[in-house]
């Protein structure tokens, strides 16, 4: 059973930076993607950024040029460097692991970490 644990959230002023980390325990195999989603109050959960096990990255348009995702396959970790933060980035950020096999996609989620950006 895979479990994900996030760290690095907090309160920061607009224009500041935060770095989120997520560590996975358990077996990760095959085609997979690790990433970050966020959910603001009253809004749907949305993809922020993801990176495949081959290194391909995907970013939401709203964070391109400000956020950088990276992963360490050996340590089973994924990171999100967030720069030039704005109040619109305030949300609970969830680490995600998506594994793909013949049956389709299976998602694992962390418990979430709060990011609050003050103006």
Contact map, one row per residue, 1 for C-alpha under 8 A:
11100000000000000000000001100000000000000000000000000000000000000000000000000000000000000000000000000000000000000000000
11110000000000000000000111110000000000000000000000000000000000000000000000000000000000000000000000000000000100000000000
11111000000000000000000111000000000000000000000000000000000000000000000000000000000000000000000000000000000111000000000
01111100000000000000011110000000000000000000000000000000000000000000000000000000000000000000001100000000000111100000000
00111110000000000000011100000000000000000000000000000000000000000000000000000000000000000000001000000000000001100000000
00011111000000000001111000000000000000000000000000000000000000000000000000000000000000000000011000000000000001111000000
00001111100000000001110000000000000000000000000000000000000000000000000000000000000000000000000000000000000000001000000
00000111110000000111100000000000000000000000000000000000000000000000000000000000000000000000000000000000000000001000000
00000011111000000111000000000000000000000000000000000000000000000000000000000000000000000000000000000000000000001110000
00000001111100000100000000000000000000000000000000000000000000000000000000000000000000000000000000000000000000001111000
00000000111110000000000000000000000000000000000000000000000000000000000000000000000000000000000000000000000000000011110
00000000011111011100000000000000000000000000000000000000000000000000000000000000000000000000000000000000000000000011110
00000000001111110000000000000000000000000000000000000000000000000000000000000000000011000000000000000000000000000000111
00000000000111110000000000000000000000000000000000000000000000000000000000000000000111100000000000000000000000000000111
00000000000011111000000000000000000000000000000000000000000000000000000000000000001111000000000000000000000000000000000
00000000000111111100000000000000000000000000000000000000000000000000000000000000001110000000000000000000000000000000000
00000000000100111110000000000000000000000000000000000000000000000000000000000000111110000000000000000000000000000000000
00000001110100011111000000000000000000000000000000000000000000000000000000000000111000000000000000000000000000000000000
00000001100000001111100000000000000000000000000000000000000000000000000000000011110000000000000000000000000000000000000
00000111100000000111110000000000000000000000000000000000000000000000000000000011110000000000000000000000000000000000000
00000111000000000011111000000000000000000000000000000000000000000000000000001111000000000000000000000000000000000000000
00011110000000000001111100000000000000000000000000000000000000000000000000001110000000000000001000000000000000000000000
00011100000000000000111110000000000000000000000000000000000000000000000000111100000000000000000000000000000000000000000
01111000000000000000011111000000000000000000000000000000000000000000000000011000000000000000000000000000000000000000000
01110000000000000000001111100000000000000000000000000000000000000000000000010000000000000000000000000000000000000000000
11100000000000000000000111110000000000000000000000000000000000000000000000000000000000000000000000000000000000000000000
11000000000000000000000011111000000000000000000000000000000000000000000000000000000000000000000000000000000000000000000
01000000000000000000000001111101000000000000000000000000000000000000000000010000000000000000000000100000000000000000000
00000000000000000000000000111111000000000000000000000000000000000000000000000000000000000000000000100000000000000000000
00000000000000000000000000011111000000000000000000000000000000000000000000000000000000000000000000111000000000000000000
00000000000000000000000000001111100000000000000000011000000000000000000000000000000000000000000000111000000000000000000
00000000000000000000000000011111110000000000000000011000000000000000000000000000000000000000000011110000000000000000000
00000000000000000000000000000011111000000000000001111000000000000000000000000000000000000000000011100000000000000000000
00000000000000000000000000000001111100000000000001111000000000000000001000000100000000000000001111000000000000000000000
00000000000000000000000000000000111110000000001111100000000000000000100000000100000000000000001110000000000000000000000
00000000000000000000000000000000011111000000001111000000000000000000000000000001000000000000111100000000000000000000000
00000000000000000000000000000000001111100000111110000000000000000000000000000000000000000000111100000000000000000000000
00000000000000000000000000000000000111110000111100000000000000000000000000000000000000000011110000000000000000000000000
00000000000000000000000000000000000011111011110000000000000000000000000000000000000000000011100000000000000000000000000
00000000000000000000000000000000000001111111100000000000000000000000000000000000000000000111000000000000000000000000000
00000000000000000000000000000000000000111110000000000000000000000000000000000000000000000010000000000000000000000000000
00000000000000000000000000000000000000011111000000000000000000000000000000000000000000000000000000000000000000000000000
00000000000000000000000000000000000000111111100000000000000000000000000000000000000000000000000000000000000000000000000
00000000000000000000000000000000000000110111110000000000000000000000000000000000000000000000000000000000000000000000000
00000000000000000000000000000000000011110011111000000000000000000000000000000000000000000000000000000000000000000000000
00000000000000000000000000000000000011100001111100000000000000000000000000000000000000000000000000000000000000000000000
00000000000000000000000000000000001111000000111111000000001100000000000000000000000000000000000000000000000000000000000
00000000000000000000000000000000001111000000011111000000001100100000000000000000000000000000000000000000000000000000000
00000000000000000000000000000000001110000000001111100000111100000001100000000000000000000000000000000000000000000000000
00000000000000000000000000000000111100000000001111110000111000000000100000000000000000000000000000000000000000000000000
00000000000000000000000000000000111000000000000011111111110000000000111000000000000000000000000000000000000000000000000
00000000000000000000000000000011110000000000000001111111100000000000000000000000000000000000000000000000000000000000000
00000000000000000000000000000011110000000000000000111111000000000000000010000000000000000000000000000000000000000000000
00000000000000000000000000000000000000000000000000111111000000000000000000000000000000000000000000000000000000000000000
00000000000000000000000000000000000000000000000000111111100000000000000000000000000000000000000000000000000000000000000
00000000000000000000000000000000000000000000000000111111110000000000000000000000000000000000000000000000000000000000000
00000000000000000000000000000000000000000000000011110011111000000000100000000000000000000000000000000000000000000000000
00000000000000000000000000000000000000000000000011100001111100000000000000000000000000000000000000000000000000000000000
00000000000000000000000000000000000000000000001111000000111110110000000000000000000000000000000000000000000000000000000
00000000000000000000000000000000000000000000001110000000011111110000000000000000000000000000000000000000000000000000000
00000000000000000000000000000000000000000000000000000000001111110000000000000000000000000000000000000000000000000000000
00000000000000000000000000000000000000000000000000000000000111110000000000000000000000000000000000000000000000000000000
00000000000000000000000000000000000000000000000100000000001111111110000000000000000000000000000000000000000000000000000
00000000000000000000000000000000000000000000000000000000001111111110000000000000000000000000000000000000000000000000000
00000000000000000000000000000000000000000000000000000000000000111111000000000000000000000000000000000000000000000000000
00000000000000000000000000000000000000000000000000000000000000111111000000000000011110000000000000000000000000000000000
00000000000000000000000000000000000000000000000000000000000000111111100000000001111000000000000000000000000000000000000
00000000000000000000000000000000000000000000000010000000000000001111110000000001110000000000000000000000000000000000000
00000000000000000000000000000000001000000000000011100000100000000011111000000111100000000000000000000000000000000000000
00000000000000000000000000000000000000000000000000100000000000000001111100000111000000000000000000000000000000000000000
00000000000000000000000000000000010000000000000000100000000000000000111110011110000000000000000000000000000000000000000
00000000000000000000000000000000000000000000000000000000000000000000011111111100000000000000000000000000000000000000000
00000000000000000000000000000000000000000000000000001000000000000000001111111000000000000000000000000000000000000000000
00000000000000000000000000000000000000000000000000000000000000000000000111111000000000000000000000000000000000000000000
00000000000000000000001000000000000000000000000000000000000000000000000111111000000000000000000000000000000000000000000
00000000000000000000001110010000000000000000000000000000000000000000001111111100000000000000000000000000000000000000000
00000000000000000000111100000000000000000000000000000000000000000000001111111110000000000000000000000000000000000000000
00000000000000000000111000000000011000000000000000000000000000000000111100011111000000000000000000000000000000000000000
00000000000000000011110000000000000000000000000000000000000000000000111000001111100000000000000000000000000000000000000
00000000000000000011100000000000000100000000000000000000000000000011110000000111110000000000000000000000000000000000000
00000000000000001111000000000000000000000000000000000000000000000011100000000011111000000000000000000000000000000000000
00000000000000001111000000000000000000000000000000000000000000000111000000000001111110000000000000000000000000000000000
00000000000000111100000000000000000000000000000000000000000000000110000000000000111110000000000000000000000000000000000
00000000000001111000000000000000000000000000000000000000000000000100000000000000011111000000000000000000000000000000000
00000000000011111000000000000000000000000000000000000000000000000100000000000000011111101000000000000000000000000000100
00000000000011100000000000000000000000000000000000000000000000000000000000000000000111111100000000000000000000000000111
00000000000001000000000000000000000000000000000000000000000000000000000000000000000011111100000000000000000000000001111
00000000000000000000000000000000000000000000000000000000000000000000000000000000000001111100000000000000000000000000100
00000000000000000000000000000000000000000000000000000000000000000000000000000000000011111110000000000000000000000011100
00000000000000000000000000000000000000010000000000000000000000000000000000000000000001111111000000000000000000000111100
00000000000000000000000000000000000001111000000000000000000000000000000000000000000000001111100000000000000000000111000
00000000000000000000000000000000000001110000000000000000000000000000000000000000000000000111110000000000000000011110000
00000000000000000000000000000000000111100000000000000000000000000000000000000000000000000011111000000000000000011110000
00000100000000000000000000000000000111000000000000000000000000000000000000000000000000000001111100000000000011111000000
00011100000000000000010000000000011110000000000000000000000000000000000000000000000000000000111110000000000011110000000
00010000000000000000000000000000011110000000000000000000000000000000000000000000000000000000011111000000001111000000000
00000000000000000000000000000001111000000000000000000000000000000000000000000000000000000000001111100000001110000000000
00000000000000000000000000000001110000000000000000000000000000000000000000000000000000000000000111110000111100000000000
00000000000000000000000000011111100000000000000000000000000000000000000000000000000000000000000011111000111000000000000
00000000000000000000000000000111000000000000000000000000000000000000000000000000000000000000000001111111110000000000000
00000000000000000000000000000110000000000000000000000000000000000000000000000000000000000000000000111111100000000000000
00000000000000000000000000000000000000000000000000000000000000000000000000000000000000000000000000011111000000000000000
00000000000000000000000000000000000000000000000000000000000000000000000000000000000000000000000000011111100000000000000
00000000000000000000000000000000000000000000000000000000000000000000000000000000000000000000000000011111110000000000000
00000000000000000000000000000000000000000000000000000000000000000000000000000000000000000000000001111011111000000000000
00000000000000000000000000000000000000000000000000000000000000000000000000000000000000000000000001110001111100000000000
00000000000000000000000000000000000000000000000000000000000000000000000000000000000000000000000111100000111110000000000
01110000000000000000000000000000000000000000000000000000000000000000000000000000000000000000000111000000011111000000000
00110000000000000000000000000000000000000000000000000000000000000000000000000000000000000000011110000000001111100000000
00111100000000000000000000000000000000000000000000000000000000000000000000000000000000000000011100000000000111110000000
00011100000000000000000000000000000000000000000000000000000000000000000000000000000000000000011000000000000011111000000
00000100000000000000000000000000000000000000000000000000000000000000000000000000000000000001111000000000000001111100000
00000111110000000000000000000000000000000000000000000000000000000000000000000000000000000001110000000000000000111110000
00000000110000000000000000000000000000000000000000000000000000000000000000000000000000000111100000000000000000011111000
00000000111100000000000000000000000000000000000000000000000000000000000000000000000000001111100000000000000000001111100
00000000011100000000000000000000000000000000000000000000000000000000000000000000000000101110000000000000000000000111110
00000000001111000000000000000000000000000000000000000000000000000000000000000000000011111100000000000000000000000011111
00000000001111000000000000000000000000000000000000000000000000000000000000000000000001100000000000000000000000000001111
00000000000011000000000000000000000000000000000000000000000000000000000000000000000001100000000000000000000000000000111
